[in-house]
Amino acid sequence: MRVLCLHPEASSALQFSKHLEKLEERLWKKHGIELCFIDGPLLDVMPPGTLGGIEEGGSQSRRWYVEEKINDMLSLSPSEFDDSSPSKAPSTIYSGLDASLLHLAQIWNRGGANCSNHNGASSTVGGLMMGDCLPFQGVLGFGQGADVAAMLPLLTYHYNEEDMSDGEGSVDREEKEDMRPPIFQGLQFVIIVAGKDIMHQKEKSDSDEDNFDELYVGEKEGIQSLHIIFNDDCNKHKLSSQRLAKQYGPHAEIHHHQPSKRSSPNDNAQPTHCSPALSNIIGKYLVSQKNRLYGNSETRQLITLRNRLANVEQLATLTIAREIQRNPPKALMAVIGPLAINSNAASNDNEDEERSSNNTVSGMEQLGVGMAVGAWQGPRRRGFGEEGGGAPCPQEFLLKENERR
């Protein structure tokens, strides 16, 4: 079982993996559960002299979004704005969140991660670890990573209205929602540590809360989830975490945790250190989820089928790449440069034997292109600074007029 791990704010995949190193090793050796860590797409710009970023993620410290306050009065249309309009409190926007969701969707559907210390069950084909492309079953998020992880079960593909109708009449709204496949297919559970509901902007009345009691995240009864709420959080953050857990329905498991001083969150930092007590809670839940998934024969067969399909897709990609490398298109070699084409002709027999022996290690034929990739290394028709200067077209691509017809 593979779990995608999202680091908190001002951290990185490498730093987060170090904080969960003991838990990661124990889960892999005893239960075959692999934790895979990825970096957020946004760099965390730290002020000069700030030590927080260095301690958490160093110069490669990253985040999933940037929280910004805006005034709702700026979003009003001219027809809605008048002198009697009440002053509104600033609302919050999360810049870069769309890029993070797209980044996660690509990794979820294509596989791979920045950091995974245990890949013993993976086979190597063409120098690539096949286990890196296997599907994930769950998501674990800390802090800002938990905020993003909580949104993943909600995301579905969008269809046009014409595609949703059958030609005889319009489809009901509920049927439309059911017809949309989820972007994160195969997501079975989420673990949210010190997360909050970032989609909630304004306070709702009791009647509004009652209207959403039967609407849960994911399936009709809610997706499997673990919510760890820190007891020393501020009241506003704790209420947001509790509201988020309520939206996950009856399958949501809630733990109130008292963090150590080292991992205690505040207004300027998010929890990164995983104490033994917190590791125990997360580890037990992951083991229970694996037992639940693999204890059901239908779910186990579905996971096995998805893994086989991922392997077949990756093998097909490697086969195509190998065929292109063995007999590359001329247009591609023109972009690479002439030295790559003539490298074998200019070398002696001993160099050819050494090159062939090195290339057969990975099972793929490789071309020693050197520094010729993406740049022209031959003579130019015009010198630097002259009009029309640049790389000439190779002679084998120049056809006479009668040959072009």
N, C-alpha and C positions, 0 to 999 in steps of 0.2 A: 504494500500500500504506500502511495506517495502523497505527501502533504506539502502544499505550497506555503512558504512562510514569508510574511510581509513585515519588515522591520518598522520601528517607530520613527518619529520625526528626529532629525539630526543624528541619523545612524546610517548603517550600510549593511549589505548582505554579509560581508565578511565579519564585521563587528557583531552582528546579531547571531551569526553561527557560533562565534566564540562564547557568547553568553549562554547559548543553549547546547554547548558542546557535550556536557555530561548526559543531558537528557537525550540528545541525538544518538550518542553512542549506545546508550542502554536500549533505546527503542529498536535500533537496527540489529544489534546482536541477539536480543532476546525475542523480538517479535517481528522482525523483518519490515519495520515501518521506516521509511526513508523521508527525512526532512530536507526540502530543497529551498534554498534561499535566493532571492532575487533583489536587485537594487531598484529603488524608485527612479523614475525618469527625470526628476527635477533635482538639480544641485542645490544644496542648502548653503546659501551665502551667509557666512558668519562674519560679524564685525571684527575689525582688527583687534588682536589681543584677547579675544574670547577663547576660553579654554574648553567650553562645553563641546564644541564641534570636534576638537582634537581628541577629547576623551571618548566621545561616542563613535564617530565615524571617520575622524581625521579629515584630511583635505578632500576626501571623496564622500563626505557626509551628504546624505540625500534625504528627500522628503517626497510625499505623495501629492501634496497640494499646498497652496499658500492661502491662508485665511485672511480675507480682507473685508473691511466694513464699508458699506455704501449707504447712502441716504435714499430711502424709498421715494422721496419727493422727486428725485431725478428721473425715476422710471415712469412717472405719471405722464399721460398724454395731455395736450393742451385742453381737451374737452373735459378731462377729469380734474384738472387743477383749477381752483378758485381760491378766493381769499378766505372762505369758510372752511377749507380743507384742514383737518387737524394735523398737527405736526406728528410725524411718524418717527419711531426709533430706527436707528440704522440697522439694516439687515446685513447678512453675511453671505459673501460669495466665496467660492473655493476655486481659485485660479489654478489651472493645470490638472484639475481632476479628470477632465476628458482625456488628456494625454495618458494619464495613469491607467484609466480603464481600458483604453485601446492597447496599451503596453501589456497589461495583464491578459487581455483576450488573445493577443498573438502568442504569448508564451503558453497559455492554457491549451490552445488549439494545436500548436506546433511542438510543444514540449521544450525541455531545456531549462536551465537555471544557472545563475551566476556561481553558486557555491553549493556543492553537495559532497560531503566527505565520505559517503558510503555509497558505492555503486558496485558492490561485489557480484550482484546477480546479473550485471549487464555483460553482454557480449560485444566484442570489438569487430567491426567490419569496416575496412577501408580507413582505419585510423580513427573511427568515430565510435563513441560509446553508444550503443543502441538503447541502453536504459535511460539515457538523457531525453529521449523522445517519447517515453511511455506516458500515458495519461495520468492526471492527478485525480484523487478522490476527495480531498478536503483542503481547507484553507485555514491557516493559523495567522492571526494578526495581533500585533501589540500597538497600543496607542493609535497613532495616525494610520498605521497599517490595518488596525482593527476597524477603524471608521470606513476604510475602503472595502475591506473584506465583507462588511455587513451589507454592502450594496450589491455584491456580485449575484446573489440568487434572484435579484429583481430584474436583471438585465435580460431582455429578449430581442430577437431580431425583428426589424420593422418591415412590414409589408404594405404595399399600396392598397387603397380601397378596392381597386379593380382586381387585384390578385386575391383578395380575401373573399370576393363574391363568387358564387357558382354560376352566374349568368341568369338564374331564374329569380333572384331576389337578393336583398341584402342579408348579411349574416348578423346575428345578434352580437351585442358587444361582448358578452361573456364567452361566446363561441370564438370570437376573434382573439380574445386573450389566450384561450386554450390552444389555438392553432399556431401561435407564435412560438417557435422553438427557443429554448434558452441559449444565450451566448456561451455560458459556461456549462456545457453539457457534461453530465457525469458527476457534477458537484453533489456530494452526499452529505456533507456536514461542514460547519464553520466553527472556529474557536475564536472568540472575541475577548481580548484581554484589555481592560481599561478603555473600551471603545465608547463612542457616543453616537447619537443620531444626528448626523450632519444635514439630513434632509428636513429636519424640523426647524422652522424659522420663527414662528410666533406661537404664543401660548394658545392652546385650544381649550374650549369650554368642556364641561363634563359631557354634554350631549354629543359633541364632536368625538370625544373619546369612545363613547358607547357605540357610535356608528361604525367604528373601525375595529371593534372587538372581534368580529368574525372574519376579518381580512388579515391573513397571516403572510409572512414572507415565504416565498417558495411555493410548496404544495398547499392544498386546501387546509391541511392540518398543521402546516408549518414544517420547515426543514429542520433536520437535527442540528442543534446548536448548543454550545457551551459559552456562557457569559460569566466572566470573572470581573466583579465590581470591587474596586478598592475602597475600603472603608474610610480612608483619610482623604478621599477626594472632596473637593468643594461640593456644596449641596446641589448647585446647578448641574455640575458634571455627573453627580450620582443619579439625579433624577433623569437626566438624559440617557444614562446607561440602563436604568430600570425600564424606561419607556421603550428603548430599543429591544430589550429582552422580551417585553410583553408582545411586541409585534411579531415575534417568532413563533407564537402559539404554544400549544401544550407540550411540544417536543423540546422546548427550550429548557436547559438545565442551568440554574443560576447558583454561583458561589460568591459569597462575600469574603474577601481576602484582606488581611491586614499586612501590607507590605513592610519590608524592612526599611530602615532609613535610607539605605543605599538605593533602593528602587522606588522610594516614595515620589509620586508625581507632584508637580507644582505647576504654577502658571507658565513657567518658562521651559520646562523639560517634561519629557514623557518617559515612562518606565521602560528600561532596557534590561536590567539585571533580573534574572530568573532565580528566585530563591529555591531551596530544596522543597519547601512546602508547595510553592506554586508549580514547580516541576512535577511534583507528585500528582497534583490535580490534573494537569494537562496530560501527563503520561497515562494515567488510569482511563481518562476519557478516550484517548486515541486507541488504546488497546480494546476498550469496549466497542468502539466503532468498527474496528477491524473484525472483531468477533461477530458483530451484527451483520456486516456486509458479507463475509465469507461463510457465515453460518446459514445464509439463505442461498439455496442452490441456484435460483434464477439470477440473483444479483451477482453471485460468483461467476456464473457463466457469462453474464454481460460484461463484467470487468475483464475476464479472460479474452473475450472476443474483441473488446476495444484495444487491448494490448497487442493482440495479433494484427489487427488492422493497422495500428501505428507502426509496427515492425515492417509490415509489407509496404506501407507508404514510404518509409525511410529507405528500405532496400531498393525500391523503384527509383527514388531520387538518386541514390548512389550509382545505380546501374546507368541511368541517363548521363550522369556526370562522367562516369568512366568511358562511355562510348564517345562523348564529345571530346574527352581528353585524348582518346586514342586516334580519332580522326577529326580534328577540330575544323569548324567551318572557316573558309578563307577570310570571310569578313571579320571573324573574331581574331584571327591571327594578324590581320592588318592593323587592328587596334592594339594588339600586344606589342608588335614591333618586329623588325626583320631579324634581330639577333636571336630571338626565340626560335625562329624558323631554321636559321642556319647554324644553331649552336651545335647540333650533332655532326654536321658536315665538317666543322672546323676543329673538332676534337679528335684525338688519336684513339687507337683501339683500346689502350689501357684505360683511358678515361671513360670510354663507352662501357667497358666491363664493370668499372667501379660504379658508374651511374646506374646501370641496370641492376646491379646487386643491391644498391640502396633503395631503388624504386620498388623492388619486389618485396621488400619487408612489409609494406602496408598493403600489398596486393593490388596496387593501382599503378598504372604507368604515369609518370610525371615528366614534365618538361622543365629543364633547368633554364628558366627565363632570365635569371639574374636581375639586373636593373632595367631590363628592357620593357617591363610591363607598364603600359599606359604612357609611354614616352618614345619619341623617335630618336634613335641613336645614329642614324646614317647622315650623309651629307645633305645640306639644304640647297634648294635651287636659288634662294636669295639669302643674303646675309641678314644679320640682326638689324632691325631698324628700317629695313627697306620695305617698300610697299608690297604686300602680297607674300611676305615671307612665311615660312612654316614648313611642316612636314610634307614631302611629295607623296603622291600616291604610288605604291609599289608597281613596278613595271608589269607584273603578271596580272594586274587588275585593269590595265589599259588595253582596250580593244580597238582595232581599227574600225572605220565607219562601216565597211562592208561586213565585218564580223558582228557588229551590233545589230544589224537588221535581220 
